[in-house]
Amino acid sequence: MPAQFDLYKDARAEFRCRLIASDGQMTADSGQGCSSKNGAENGIESVHRSAASANIEDKA
């Protein structure tokens, strides 16, 4: 299974997303809810576009 974004409504009826890795483990979540589904979809698209070129910063 390829990695995927799950879009869902939380208990407060806000839209959220999470990134599920190919092994089925959740690797990231939105951290905050959106009042509209479109807002959450825009957030997913933003992450999808920028993640491939993101720098890795070692803060260890």
N, C-alpha and C positions, 0 to 999 in steps of 0.2 A: 504494500500500500504506500503510495507517495505521501509526503507531508501534506497537511491540509489545515485550513482555518475553519474553526467551528464558530458559527454565529448563533447566539442564543439570548433568551430573555431571562434575567435573574429574578429573584424573589420580589424585588421592588419594581418589576416591569420595565427595567432599563435593558437596553441592548448591549451585549458584551461579546467579545471574541476571545478565542484562545488558539494557539498554534499547536497542533498535534504532529509529532515527529512520525517518521515512517514506521517506527517500532510501537506506535500507539501511546507513547508517553507525552504528556503535556509539557511543552518546553517554554511557553510564554503565555501570558494573558494580558488583557487590555488594561487591567488595573483600575479602570473607571468605567462607569456606564454611560451610555448615550441615550438621550430621550427619543431619538429616531433611529429606525433601522438604517436609513440612508447615511446618517452620521457614522454609525459603526462600520458600514461598508466602505465609506471613505477612509476611515482609519486603517482598515485592512489593506486597501489599495495603496495607501501611503507607505505602510510597512513593507508590503510586497515589492514596491518600486525601489525603495532605498536600502533594503537589507543586503542585497547582493554587493553593493559598493561601499557598505559601511566599514569604517576602520575598527580594528580591535585595539582597545586601550587596556593595557595590563595595569591594574590598580592594586595588585597583590603586594 
